[in-house]
Amino acid sequence: MREMAHHPLLYEINTRCWLNEFSTQAGTEIHLGNVPEEEFLRWKRLGFTHIWLMGVWTTGPRARRHSLNDPGLRQKYSEVLPDWQERDVLGSPYAVAEYRVAIRLGGEAGLRRFRERLCEQGLKLILDFVPNHLGIDHDWIVERPELLVQTSAHAPESFRRKTREGNRWFAHGKDPNFPAWVDTVQLDYRRAETRAAMIEGLQAISNLCDGVRCDMAMLLLNEVMTKVWGAPAASSAIDQEFWPEAIDRVKQARPDFLFLAEVYWGLESRLQEMGFDYTYEKESYDYLIARNHGALQRHLLNKPPDYLRRSIHFLENHDEPRIASTLTLAEHRAAALATLGLPGMRLLHEGQLTGLRIQALVHLGRRAREGVDPEVATFYENLLAVLQNTAVGRGQFAVLRPFAVWDGNSTTENFVIVQWWEAPKAFDLVVVNLTGHQSQCCVRIISVGIAEHLWRMQDLLGNQSYERSSDHLQQHGLFLDVAAHATQLFHCQCIYKPNSLTAKNAEIIKKSRT
C-alpha cells in the first residue's frame, strides 16, 4: 500500500441518514463516538484520504417548520421516501442554528472521538462551513442583528423578528439566480463586523477538523454582494475581499488546513487565486452527464494543469442526482475512471459505490432502502484497489492530447487520457473511451527521462500486454483501438537498461519501429 495520495480522495457522508441506518441495523443508538471500527478500516482499505461529514451542525425548530410545511418539499419527500413521517423531517443542515455538533449525532465529544479514530487510520476530517447565511433560529438575529441584511417592511423575501433593539425586518439568504432560502437569514459581508465575526467562527471550526467545504463560496465576493444587496454604506465600505483574509487567518495557525469551495459561474480560478486549495469542477460533470465528450476533452486539455490539480471532480454529491440513475452501467464505469483518473481532489458520494439510485434529500434524516447493485459494488472495489498500486493520484501528471489515426476519424474526441508518473522507469496511463462505439486514436507519451528503453505495458483492468520502445512511443505515439465505453489502465515499466540489450530485446525494438 502506498502512502497518502498527493491528490486527495474524499468521501462524502450524509451523517444524519448514515447514523440512523447504523442504529436501525444495530438495534442500538450509533453516534459519532461509537461508529463501528469496520467503517474506518473500510475507508482506509478503499484508499480514501478525507471523510466529509455532511450535516453535523445544530439546526432549529423554525427552520424545521419550513421544511415540514413547504408543499414543494413535501411532494419531493413523497417521491424519494413514500413512507415518510413528520419525524423524518429534520430541516436543512445548511440552515445552521449554531456551529455545534448536534446532540443527536453525538455532540462535540462524539466528533472528537470520531476524528481521533480517523487519525489512527491516517485519514482527515472535512466539515461544512455555510458562509453566506445562517438559519432563522440563530441567536444573532436577536443578539447581533447588525451583522445581518436588514430590509424595509414587507420587502420581498424577508421576515420580521423581535430583537434586542425592537422589531426588525431581515432578508432571507439568497442566490441571485433562485428564490431565497426561507429557512435562512442573510449575513451582511458589506460590514467589517460581520466579517470579523465569521472569521472568528471559522477559526473555532478549524479546531474541530482538518478542512471545510464552503457552501456557495462565490456569494461572498464583493461584486456579488453589491449586485444582490446594493453598495455598502460609505461608513462601512469594504475594499478587500473576504476570502483571502479569512483563509490567511486560519492558515496562520493551521498551515495544512484545507479550504474547499462549492463554486459556479466560471469563478473557480478566481477563488483558487484567493487561496482555496480546491474548487468544484462542475463543468466537467455537466459535460459527462450531457454526453458531450468532445467538449469535455477540449475543456480538460485547455485548462492549466494547476487549475486541474486544485479542482474537485465528482459524478454525484448531495445536490446532484444519483449517477446510477443518470448513466447506464457501462457509461458509469467509464465516467468513474475518467473522474478518478484526473488530478485534483476526487470526490465519491456515500451510496455511489453501491449503485444507489434514489437521491436522498438533505432535509430528511431517513432515506429509501435500496439493495446493493453487485456489479457497481464490485467495479468500485476492484478499481479503487487497483488505483492504490499505481501512480494515479500521486506525483506528476499530464492530460494527453489524442490525434486522429487517419483523416476523417472523429472518434478521437471520445477519449480522456491521463499519464501519471512518480519516478523514472515507470508510468501509468489512464485511457477511457466515453462513447458507445469503438474509437481509435494515437497519443504521444510524455518522456519520463529515459531514452532507448523497452517498455512493457500491462492493462491492470484487463489482460492486454504490449512491449514498445521509448523512441517509438515518442516519435510515432501509442495507437489505441478501444471498445465502446471501455476503460484501460496501463502500467508501463522499463524492462531493460541501456547497457543490457539482449538479442530478443533488440528484435522487439526493431519490430516496434516498423
KAUR-V363312 format. One record per pair of residues at least 24 apart in sequence whose C-alpha atoms are under 8 Angstrom apart, sorted by the first residue. I is the first residue (numbers start at 1). J is the second residue. Records with the same first field share a line. If there is no record, write none. Layout:
I->J  J
This chain:
1->388  389
2->388  389
4->49  122
5->49  393  394
6->393  394  395
7->309  343  344  345  346  393  394
8->48  49  50  344  345  346  393
9->47  48  49  50  345  346  347  348
10->48  49  50  51  52  345  346  347  348
11->48  50  51  52  347  348  349  350
12->51  52  53  54  317  347  348  349  350
13->51  52  53  54  349  350
14->53  54  55  318  350  362
15->53  54  55  56
16->55  56  105  365  366
17->364  365  366  367
19->105
20->365  366
21->366
31->104  105  106  110
32->105  106  107  110  111  113  114
33->106  109  110  111  112  113  114
34->110  114
35->114
40->117  118  121
41->121
44->121  122  123
45->385
46->381  384  385
47->384  385  388
48->123
49->122  123  124
50->123  124  125  126
51->123  124  125  126
52->125  126  127
53->125  126  127  128
54->127  128
55->93  94  127  128
56->93  101  102  105  127  128
57->93  96  97  98  99  100  101  102
58->93  96  97  98  99  100  101  102  103
59->90  91  92  93  95  96  97  98  102  135  137
60->91  96  97  135  136  137  138
61->137
62->136  137  183
63->91  92  95  135  136  137  183  184
64->89  90  91  92  183
65->91
66->91  182  183
67->91  92  183  363
77->361
80->358  359  360  361  367  368
81->367  368
88->364  365  366
89->363  364  365
90->363  364  365
91->362  363  364
92->362  363  364
93->362  363
94->130  134  135
95->133  134  135  136  183  184
96->130  134  135  137  138
97->134  135  136  137  138  139
98->138  139
99->201  205
111->208
112->208
115->209
124->209  210
125->209  210  211
126->209  210  211  212  213
127->209  211  212  213
128->212  213  214  215
129->202  212  213  214  215
130->214  215  216
131->187  198  214  215  216  217  220
132->173  186  187  215  216  217  219  220
133->173  184  185  186  187
134->173  184  185  186  187
135->183  184  185
136->183  184  185
147->187  188  191  193  194
148->185  186  187  188  194
149->185  186  187  188  229
157->182
175->219
176->228
189->220  225  242
190->222  225  231  232  236  237  238
191->232  236  237  238
192->236  238
195->242
199->246  249
202->246  250
203->249  250
206->250  254  257
210->256  257  258
211->257  258  259  260
212->258  259  260
213->259  260  261  262
214->259  260  261  262
215->261  262
216->261  262  263
217->261  262  263
218->262  263  264  267  271
243->274  275
244->274  275
247->275  276
248->275
269->307
272->307  310
277->310
278->310  311  312  344  345
279->310  311  312
280->311  312  313
281->311  312  313  314
282->313
284->313
285->313  314  315
288->335
289->326  327
291->435
293->413  414  415  434  435
294->413  414
297->413  414  415  416
300->399
301->399  400  401
305->398
308->342  343  344
309->343  344  345
310->343  344  345
311->343  344  345
312->344  345  346  347
313->339  340  342  344  345  346  347
314->339  346  347  348
315->339  347  348
316->348  349  352
317->348  349
318->349  359  360  361  362
320->359
321->358  359
322->352  356  357  358  359
323->352  357
324->352  355  356  357
325->357  358
329->376
330->485  486
331->434  435  485
333->379  485  487
334->432  433  434  485  486  487
335->434
337->430  432  487
338->416  430  431  432
341->392  393  418  430
342->393  418
343->393  397
344->393
353->377  380
383->461
386->460  461
390->428  491
391->420  421  422  427  428
392->420  421  428
393->420
394->420  421  422
395->420  421  422
396->420  421  422
397->421
398->446
400->443  444  445
401->443  444
402->441  442  443  444
403->441  442  443
404->440  441  442
405->440  441  442  479
409->440
411->438  439  440  441
412->439  440  441
414->439
419->445  446
421->448
423->448
424->448  449  450
425->450  493  494
426->491  492  493  494
427->491  492  493
428->489  490  491  492
429->488  489  490  491  492
430->487  488  489  490
431->487  488  489  490
432->485  486  487  488
433->482  483  484  485  486  487
434->484  485  486
435->484  485
436->484  485
437->483  484  485
438->481  482  483  484
439->481  482  483  484
440->479  480  481  482
441->479  480  481
442->477  478  479  480
443->477  478  479  480
444->473  474  475  476  477  478
445->473  474  477  478
446->474
447->474
452->498
453->494  495  496  497  498
454->494  495  496  505  509
455->492  493  494  495
456->491  492  493  494  495
457->490  491  492  493
458->490  491  492
459->488  489  490  491
460->488  489  490  491
461->487  488  489
462->488
467->508
468->508  509  512
469->509  512  513
472->512  513
